[in-house]
Amino acid sequence: MAHQGGGSPAKKRRKSDNEGGSAENVLEMEDNAEHEQEVLSAMRTILGRPELLDVAFVCEDGREVRANRAILASGSEYFSKLLYGDMKDRSMDRIPLPSAKADSLQIVVRYLHGHPFQWDTNGRWGDLVEAYCLASQYQVDSLLPKILCMMRRAGNAHELSDLLNTAIPRHPIRVQNVALTEMNKLFAFDSTSFKGWSKESIIFCLEKVRFHPQVTETMVAEAVLSAAFDNRSTEAQEGSRSADVASDVNDPLTAKESADTVAQEGSQSAHVASDVNDSLAAKVLSAAFDNRSTEAQEGSRSADVTSDVNDSRAAKESADTVASDAQNVVCCSDGERTLKNCDSGVRSSSLSRKDLREVLECHVNLAFVDPAFLKERIEPLGILRPEVLAAVYGVHAICFSRGMSTHSTLSIPWRSLHHRVSFAPVKPGQDGIQKIYSQVSIPAFWVYYPPDFIVSKELPQQVRCTCRGVSKTIQMNLPLRSGKHIWMVRSLAYCKDFGVGVACAGPSIRGRKKSFFLCPMEKEYFFETVPSGYLRSTLSPSFLSSSGIRTFASTPCDTKVTVFVILDVTKRTLTFADKLERYLGYRGEYPVVFEGVPCGGFFFPVYPAVWMTHPGCAEIGWIQSTQSLPFTCDQS
């Protein structure tokens, strides 16, 4: 006879028993959890009951941290051996720990007594590093990832300096890696970022961190100087000159002037010679130009130096320089006194005179620092050796005589390149000048495959294409992951199918767009997908009119074409203009050519790129970058 409801009576009884057992198991688990919570709560009260604290640790400052022996031993094998093993400390009620700080040890002790890990972010980040080192030493392994997680909240320069100044001498590699990861992601660097940093922390940052493209080598040199000047009045006096040296990338007028400077090749050579007059730089520049007439002929585009000095803009700049000479001399004198006081202990500073020289000579690419900054801010301090200054000014003279514009050399984000560029005059641990300075071999910043492309060692910003009828792409070795960026690409000779734009990194996923280009002379734009290849479209008449691209000819008579590329990683847009002032002065929303560019984040950067199918020559010049994250350095 079949039973309604399905299943035999035996099965129903087993099912009922299982359900009852399951309910009983749940109740039992709840009771156990409640009991565990009661035990944990009771254990947490031990630190507040002096009669139960039977051991005290005497720390480096004489402060004591008291604890319960049994609790410590149950949570750490290290304390178990220390307090109950064969060590002599087992019988001591007060155990000296002369290398431990009380605040850091208290973090570990509270954790072992059942308290959740907590830390006041207004405290010293160095104490957190000390706590990590103690937890590692005392084998409290479960605390380590919690501390590392907290360290990832350090984002501004003040917090990072506290973190690194403590971590580097103690050598906790995982802490250094956390700091490096966070700096690579969000470190908002400016010319005051190194205040309070130790020499070792500064070197760690300069050698390992990939800076945002807005950071120039001049800004880096100024930040290094700021680490040696802790006196507020001296910094206030020097502030006016800092504003002239470090360009404000957020100022459209500054961006326009930068673009004009790039567009006039070689004209800055005149200003360099003027700025370094009556100094060692002037002597070196003069000798270099006299002794390298051949290279001067090769850089014929900078032959208008004399006339440039006499134009109204140069005259005004010279007048401004003369007008501020007296004030600058006072500032430099104060700077020299500050450095002397640093060495004598009169005034506190994170860098001594010797440290400052080591950082500048061995870890700063001085050849990429503005010559005016070197002459006005660094040379008067007497920090750099004469042979180092001579080598740096010599590189400037030779590069500018070859035809490299000052802006092209100084504004390229060398510290943001994917493959790190090292162009410091002296190798760490050595005294002699590196051969790269005597050979004046500027590092290349292109990623290309010969023989399709040729890059000149004398003019690394230029690239020549040799292919015929086959599309080839060459990209700048500069990953762009955040912010807004503007650069200029010029075709120096007519090239059929000449394109400017970006190439995307990341895996080749079917249907994913890989590169985006504008062909100005053909009035077309296209993108490359996997596996479809290039998909071309004609630029709209409204964009041609707004951008000025309409004026470009599609015949060999138009030998030189200049295009400004504007990439906004935050908005994921890419657009173009024939002149920067056309973009900056546009009323309303400037038209965009590409939207939804797959960029942003650490794993999906884009790279500035040039596309060619026939012989031609192109030149790139960096205009500006702005960082999407605000600067949060604590100046207190």
PEPE-V10700 format. One record per run of one state. SS is the DSSP state (a for helix, b for strand, c for the rest). FROM is the first residue (numbers start at 0). TO is the last residue. Records with the same first field share a line. If there is no record, write none. Layout:
BEGIN
SS: FROM-TO / FROM-TO
END
This chain:
BEGIN
c: 0-7 / 44-44 / 48-48 / 52-53 / 58-62 / 67-67 / 75-75 / 84-86 / 91-92 / 96-100 / 112-123 / 137-139 / 151-155 / 170-171 / 186-197 / 208-215 / 227-230 / 245-250 / 263-266 / 275-278 / 291-291 / 298-298 / 302-303 / 309-310 / 323-323 / 344-351 / 363-364 / 368-369 / 381-384 / 402-404 / 411-412 / 417-424 / 426-431 / 433-433 / 439-444 / 447-451 / 455-460 / 465-470 / 480-482 / 491-497 / 504-511 / 519-522 / 529-531 / 538-539 / 547-547 / 551-559 / 568-571 / 577-578 / 584-592 / 595-604 / 612-614 / 626-635
a: 8-43 / 45-47 / 49-51 / 68-74 / 76-83 / 87-90 / 101-111 / 124-136 / 140-150 / 156-169 / 172-185 / 198-207 / 216-226 / 231-244 / 251-262 / 267-274 / 279-290 / 292-297 / 299-301 / 304-308 / 311-322 / 324-343 / 352-362 / 365-367 / 370-380 / 385-401 / 405-410 / 413-415 / 434-438 / 540-546 / 548-550 / 579-583
b: 54-57 / 63-66 / 93-95 / 416-416 / 425-425 / 432-432 / 445-446 / 452-454 / 461-464 / 471-479 / 483-490 / 498-503 / 512-518 / 523-528 / 532-537 / 560-567 / 572-576 / 593-594 / 605-611 / 615-625
END
